[in-house]
Amino acid sequence: MYLYLLRMIRHFLKFGDNQMFENFKLSEHFTFFELTRTSIVELQKVNRVIAEDYIDNLKILASARLEMIRSFFNRPMAITSGFRCEKLNERVGGSKTSQHMIGDAADFYIVTMEIKDVFEVIMKRLSNFRWGQLIYYPEHGFIHISNIGAGKNKNQVLIYDDGEYKLLQSGSFK
């Protein structure tokens, strides 16, 4: 709580009362607001304030992961979840070690495409593309992608089915 108050004070000193948050591009097609949005209204402000500490990770996620997928499909993407502060992550039932909490992961779908087809194309046709984890959530209708973490989760491909994760592929990059 104390850390949150310090962040809020720093934010108000930087932007003042009139402009609580400034939207800006993280990459060509993705914005800060897009990757910090939540439908849980009471956590929106704190989520964006804390996300400011993870701008570099969000920029890498947007430019190195999301832009590559968007370019390949040449269609808009909808981000269902990007950065999540600890409170938000807990509220949505996220993992206690979720990469969302450090701006290293996003959940998405491609507008006008079947999510299963998107997942299969990424696995097969973008096999040289690097990620930490690629997880298909068929029951929820989105795909999770993360930056490459330090020492783990390199090129993992999983499916979340019937309440459990099933590893489809695991590998390291040379």
C-alpha positions as CSV (number, residue, x, y, z in Angstrom):
1,M,0.0,0.0,0.0
2,Y,2.8,2.4,0.9
3,L,4.5,1.8,-2.5
4,Y,1.3,2.5,-4.3
5,L,0.9,5.8,-2.5
6,L,4.4,6.8,-3.4
7,R,3.8,5.9,-7.0
8,M,0.5,8.0,-7.0
9,I,2.3,11.0,-5.5
10,R,5.1,10.7,-8.1
11,H,2.5,10.4,-10.9
12,F,0.5,13.5,-9.7
13,L,3.7,15.5,-9.5
14,K,4.6,14.5,-13.1
15,F,1.1,15.0,-14.7
16,G,-0.9,17.0,-12.2
17,D,-4.7,16.7,-11.6
18,N,-5.8,17.7,-15.1
19,Q,-4.1,14.9,-16.9
20,M,-4.2,11.7,-14.9
21,F,-2.8,9.5,-17.7
22,E,-1.2,10.2,-21.0
23,N,-1.7,7.7,-23.7
24,F,1.3,7.0,-26.0
25,K,2.4,4.5,-28.5
26,L,4.5,1.6,-27.3
27,S,5.0,0.5,-31.0
28,E,3.4,1.2,-34.3
29,H,0.0,-0.3,-33.6
30,F,-0.1,-0.7,-29.8
31,T,-0.6,1.9,-27.1
32,F,0.0,2.2,-23.4
33,F,-3.7,2.4,-22.7
34,E,-4.4,-0.7,-24.8
35,L,-1.8,-2.8,-22.9
36,T,-2.9,-1.5,-19.4
37,R,-6.7,-1.6,-19.9
38,T,-8.9,-3.5,-17.5
39,S,-12.7,-3.9,-17.2
40,I,-12.3,-3.7,-13.4
41,V,-12.9,0.0,-13.1
42,E,-11.7,0.5,-9.5
43,L,-8.3,-1.0,-10.4
44,Q,-7.7,0.9,-13.7
45,K,-5.9,3.9,-12.2
46,V,-3.6,1.9,-9.9
47,N,-2.9,-0.6,-12.8
48,R,-1.7,2.3,-15.0
49,V,0.3,4.0,-12.3
50,I,2.2,0.8,-11.5
51,A,2.6,-0.1,-15.2
52,E,4.7,3.1,-15.7
53,D,7.5,1.2,-13.9
54,Y,7.4,-1.4,-16.7
55,I,7.3,0.7,-19.8
56,D,10.5,-0.9,-21.2
57,N,9.1,-4.4,-20.9
58,L,5.8,-3.3,-22.5
59,K,7.7,-1.7,-25.4
60,I,9.6,-5.0,-26.0
61,L,6.3,-7.0,-25.8
62,A,4.5,-4.7,-28.2
63,S,7.4,-4.3,-30.7
64,A,9.0,-7.7,-30.7
65,R,6.0,-10.0,-30.0
66,L,2.7,-8.3,-30.9
67,E,3.8,-6.4,-33.9
68,M,5.4,-9.5,-35.5
69,I,2.0,-11.3,-35.2
70,R,0.0,-8.4,-36.4
71,S,2.3,-7.9,-39.4
72,F,2.1,-11.6,-40.3
73,F,-1.7,-11.7,-40.3
74,N,-2.1,-8.1,-41.5
75,R,-5.2,-7.8,-39.3
76,P,-6.0,-5.9,-36.1
77,M,-5.5,-7.6,-32.8
78,A,-7.6,-7.3,-29.7
79,I,-5.7,-7.3,-26.5
80,T,-7.7,-8.9,-23.7
81,S,-5.1,-8.6,-21.0
82,G,-1.7,-6.9,-20.9
83,F,0.0,-5.5,-17.8
84,R,-1.7,-6.4,-14.5
85,C,-0.7,-5.0,-11.2
86,E,-0.6,-7.5,-8.3
87,K,-4.1,-6.6,-7.1
88,L,-5.6,-7.0,-10.6
89,N,-3.7,-10.2,-11.2
90,E,-5.0,-11.6,-8.0
91,R,-8.6,-10.5,-8.8
92,V,-8.6,-12.2,-12.2
93,G,-7.1,-15.4,-10.8
94,G,-3.7,-15.0,-12.5
95,S,-0.6,-17.0,-11.5
96,K,1.4,-15.5,-8.6
97,T,4.4,-15.5,-10.9
98,S,2.6,-14.2,-13.9
99,Q,4.7,-12.3,-16.5
100,H,1.7,-9.9,-16.9
101,M,2.8,-8.3,-13.5
102,I,6.0,-7.1,-15.1
103,G,4.7,-6.1,-18.5
104,D,6.1,-9.2,-20.2
105,A,2.9,-10.9,-21.4
106,A,-0.3,-10.2,-23.3
107,D,-3.5,-12.2,-24.1
108,F,-5.0,-11.5,-27.5
109,Y,-7.1,-12.6,-30.4
110,I,-7.1,-11.7,-34.1
111,V,-10.2,-9.9,-35.2
112,T,-12.2,-11.9,-37.8
113,M,-10.1,-15.1,-37.4
114,E,-10.7,-18.4,-35.5
115,I,-8.4,-18.5,-32.5
116,K,-7.5,-22.1,-33.2
117,D,-6.3,-21.2,-36.7
118,V,-4.3,-18.3,-35.4
119,F,-2.6,-20.5,-32.8
120,E,-1.7,-23.2,-35.4
121,V,-0.4,-20.7,-37.9
122,I,1.9,-19.1,-35.2
123,M,3.2,-22.5,-34.2
124,K,3.8,-23.7,-37.7
125,R,4.6,-20.7,-39.8
126,L,6.3,-18.5,-37.3
127,S,8.5,-21.2,-35.9
128,N,11.6,-18.9,-36.1
129,F,9.8,-16.3,-34.1
130,R,11.0,-16.1,-30.5
131,W,8.8,-16.0,-27.4
132,G,8.8,-17.1,-23.8
133,Q,5.5,-18.9,-23.8
134,L,2.7,-19.3,-26.3
135,I,-0.4,-20.6,-24.7
136,Y,-3.7,-21.4,-26.4
137,Y,-6.9,-21.0,-24.2
138,P,-9.6,-22.6,-26.4
139,E,-12.3,-22.3,-23.7
140,H,-11.6,-18.5,-23.2
141,G,-10.9,-17.6,-26.9
142,F,-7.5,-16.1,-26.6
143,I,-3.8,-16.7,-27.0
144,H,-1.2,-15.7,-24.4
145,I,2.3,-14.7,-25.5
146,S,5.2,-13.6,-23.3
147,N,8.6,-12.1,-23.7
148,I,11.6,-14.5,-23.1
149,G,12.1,-14.7,-19.4
150,A,15.5,-15.0,-17.7
151,G,16.5,-18.7,-17.9
152,K,13.1,-20.3,-18.3
153,N,10.0,-20.4,-20.5
154,K,11.9,-20.3,-23.7
155,N,9.9,-21.2,-26.8
156,Q,7.3,-23.1,-24.8
157,V,4.0,-23.9,-26.5
158,L,1.1,-25.0,-24.3
159,I,-2.6,-25.5,-24.4
160,Y,-4.8,-24.9,-21.4
161,D,-7.5,-27.6,-21.6
162,D,-9.8,-29.1,-19.0
163,G,-8.2,-27.0,-16.3
164,E,-4.6,-28.0,-16.9
165,Y,-1.7,-27.0,-19.0
166,K,-0.4,-29.4,-21.6
167,L,3.1,-28.9,-23.0
168,L,3.1,-29.2,-26.8
169,Q,6.7,-27.9,-27.4
170,S,9.6,-26.8,-25.4
171,G,13.0,-25.6,-26.6
172,S,15.9,-23.3,-26.3
173,F,17.3,-20.7,-28.6
174,K,20.9,-20.9,-29.7
